[in-house]
Amino acid sequence: MSMAQWPTFARMRGDQCRDWLRRSDLLDATEKAGRRLTEWQLRRAIAHLPRPAVKRYGHLHYTLDHLEAAVSVARRLAT
């Protein structure tokens, strides 16, 4: 079996086709937007949105609404 055929961790987890985000994905997106939020700041940024009901492998399934809220706060704090 060549190295090209070995499965990656992302493929083993099934990450290539997921339509939801983890909390770490939200934090990484805020860093790309200009300022990485702390856990407390992230919780405050998404507090007005409903908490995700689905949890898989220990991860809540955050939506694009959560991502947009977190990124907007990060951009506001970066300026």
Backbone bond lengths (Angstrom), bond angles and torsions (degrees), N, CA, C in turn:
res aa  C-N    CA-C-N  psi(-1)  N-CA   C-N-CA  omega(-1)  CA-C   N-CA-C  phi
1 M - - - 1.452 - - 1.526 108.24 -
2 S 1.311 116.88 124.10 1.458 120.05 -179.31 1.524 110.28 -81.34
3 M 1.331 115.62 167.39 1.470 121.01 -179.98 1.528 111.61 -62.34
4 A 1.326 118.18 -29.10 1.464 121.27 -179.57 1.521 111.65 -68.20
5 Q 1.312 117.85 -22.49 1.451 121.49 -178.30 1.524 113.56 -92.38
6 W 1.319 117.76 -12.13 1.447 120.05 -179.80 1.525 108.77 -68.28
7 P 1.322 118.35 135.67 1.474 119.73 178.57 1.525 111.40 -73.52
8 T 1.299 116.68 142.98 1.459 121.40 176.51 1.527 108.98 -84.66
9 F 1.317 116.76 165.48 1.458 120.14 177.79 1.517 110.89 -63.25
10 A 1.339 117.63 -37.50 1.460 120.28 178.54 1.522 110.92 -62.36
11 R 1.322 116.70 -40.86 1.461 119.56 179.94 1.520 111.03 -69.57
12 M 1.338 117.61 -37.52 1.464 120.23 179.60 1.526 111.09 -67.09
13 R 1.343 116.49 -33.66 1.463 120.10 177.67 1.511 111.75 -79.46
14 G 1.321 119.18 -15.36 1.459 121.73 -177.21 1.513 112.38 80.61
15 D 1.341 118.02 27.87 1.458 121.29 -175.85 1.520 114.43 -75.33
16 Q 1.315 118.55 -19.35 1.457 118.45 -173.15 1.529 112.44 -71.47
17 C 1.314 119.10 -19.17 1.464 119.69 -178.01 1.529 112.88 -119.43
18 R 1.306 118.54 15.98 1.470 118.89 -179.25 1.516 110.46 -82.19
19 D 1.322 115.71 144.94 1.458 121.43 -178.68 1.525 111.88 -111.48
20 W 1.311 116.67 18.70 1.450 121.89 -179.93 1.524 108.92 -125.79
21 L 1.331 115.78 168.31 1.464 121.69 -176.60 1.525 110.24 -121.34
22 R 1.320 115.85 148.44 1.461 121.71 172.52 1.521 109.16 -91.16
23 R 1.317 116.41 168.06 1.464 120.88 176.41 1.531 110.04 -61.82
24 S 1.320 117.11 -37.55 1.465 119.81 178.98 1.532 110.96 -65.60
25 D 1.326 117.61 -31.49 1.463 120.15 175.64 1.526 110.78 -65.62
26 L 1.324 116.39 -38.50 1.466 120.28 177.79 1.527 110.52 -65.06
27 L 1.325 116.37 -43.30 1.468 119.98 179.89 1.528 111.29 -65.24
28 D 1.320 117.32 -39.74 1.467 120.67 177.80 1.524 111.27 -64.72
29 A 1.325 116.86 -37.73 1.467 120.31 179.20 1.524 111.32 -67.62
30 T 1.334 117.52 -33.97 1.463 119.26 178.18 1.519 110.88 -69.15
31 E 1.329 116.20 -33.96 1.470 119.65 177.51 1.531 110.31 -65.61
32 K 1.317 117.30 -40.29 1.463 121.21 177.83 1.517 111.76 -68.27
33 A 1.342 117.11 -25.87 1.460 121.38 -179.68 1.525 112.38 -80.50
34 G 1.322 117.84 -8.82 1.453 119.30 176.40 1.507 116.09 133.41
35 R 1.323 117.73 -25.78 1.465 119.55 179.36 1.517 109.43 -154.18
36 R 1.312 116.09 126.11 1.469 119.65 178.32 1.526 108.47 -77.11
37 L 1.317 115.19 124.52 1.455 120.52 179.42 1.530 110.02 -80.01
38 T 1.309 115.48 152.65 1.460 120.04 172.15 1.527 107.85 -79.86
39 E 1.315 116.71 169.40 1.465 119.96 177.82 1.529 110.91 -58.53
40 W 1.316 116.23 -42.11 1.461 120.64 -179.20 1.522 110.45 -64.07
41 Q 1.330 117.81 -44.73 1.461 121.06 178.78 1.525 111.47 -63.63
42 L 1.323 116.95 -38.83 1.457 120.15 178.41 1.524 110.70 -64.91
43 R 1.318 116.93 -43.61 1.470 119.66 178.40 1.520 111.46 -60.81
44 R 1.330 116.13 -40.26 1.472 119.49 178.32 1.527 111.45 -67.82
45 A 1.333 117.35 -34.78 1.462 121.40 -178.07 1.524 112.24 -68.37
46 I 1.332 117.04 -32.55 1.463 119.40 -177.07 1.529 112.70 -107.45
47 A 1.316 117.41 11.18 1.466 121.06 -176.03 1.519 112.80 -64.74
48 H 1.330 118.04 -29.49 1.465 120.48 -177.59 1.523 112.71 -78.00
49 L 1.321 117.64 -10.88 1.460 122.16 179.04 1.525 110.00 -93.55
50 P 1.322 117.04 153.61 1.470 118.28 178.29 1.521 111.63 -66.06
51 R 1.306 115.44 143.08 1.463 120.92 179.87 1.523 108.67 -70.27
52 P 1.311 118.25 137.04 1.467 120.17 179.42 1.517 111.02 -61.14
53 A 1.321 115.66 134.16 1.463 120.61 -177.73 1.518 111.99 -86.18
54 V 1.312 116.60 -25.30 1.462 120.66 -175.86 1.517 109.65 -91.18
55 K 1.321 115.52 133.99 1.458 121.39 176.97 1.526 107.47 -133.46
56 R 1.328 115.96 127.21 1.456 120.33 -179.24 1.520 108.78 -134.29
57 Y 1.309 116.54 130.03 1.459 123.11 -179.77 1.526 111.63 53.41
58 G 1.310 116.91 34.89 1.447 121.24 177.78 1.511 115.17 84.23
59 H 1.334 118.46 3.09 1.465 121.95 -178.60 1.517 110.98 -112.88
60 L 1.335 116.01 128.49 1.455 119.52 170.95 1.524 108.55 -72.17
61 H 1.309 116.86 147.43 1.462 121.48 -178.39 1.527 109.42 -93.93
62 Y 1.331 116.35 93.70 1.455 120.98 178.63 1.525 109.58 -80.47
63 T 1.344 115.82 154.01 1.460 121.48 -176.30 1.524 110.35 -106.83
64 L 1.320 115.60 179.79 1.462 120.76 177.16 1.526 111.50 -66.62
65 D 1.336 117.84 -26.57 1.466 120.42 175.09 1.530 110.95 -62.96
66 H 1.312 116.51 -41.37 1.463 120.57 176.71 1.530 110.55 -63.77
67 L 1.320 115.96 -41.11 1.462 120.73 179.16 1.525 111.26 -63.00
68 E 1.322 116.96 -45.84 1.468 120.58 -179.77 1.524 111.73 -63.16
69 A 1.331 117.29 -39.48 1.464 120.77 178.87 1.523 110.88 -64.83
70 A 1.312 117.09 -44.08 1.464 121.41 -178.80 1.544 110.77 -66.66
71 V 1.310 117.36 -42.42 1.460 120.93 -178.64 1.531 111.09 -67.81
72 S 1.334 117.24 -37.27 1.463 119.03 178.83 1.527 111.55 -65.33
73 V 1.323 117.57 -37.90 1.466 120.54 176.67 1.518 110.51 -67.31
74 A 1.324 117.00 -40.75 1.466 120.26 179.33 1.523 111.12 -63.43
75 R 1.322 117.74 -41.17 1.468 120.72 177.91 1.515 111.57 -65.44
76 R 1.328 116.60 -38.54 1.467 120.53 179.67 1.533 110.50 -66.41
77 L 1.327 117.16 -39.30 1.462 120.58 179.89 1.529 112.50 -75.18
78 A 1.335 117.17 -24.64 1.458 120.72 -178.60 1.527 112.46 -73.94
79 T 1.319 116.94 -23.94 1.481 119.21 -177.93 1.498 112.19 -91.55
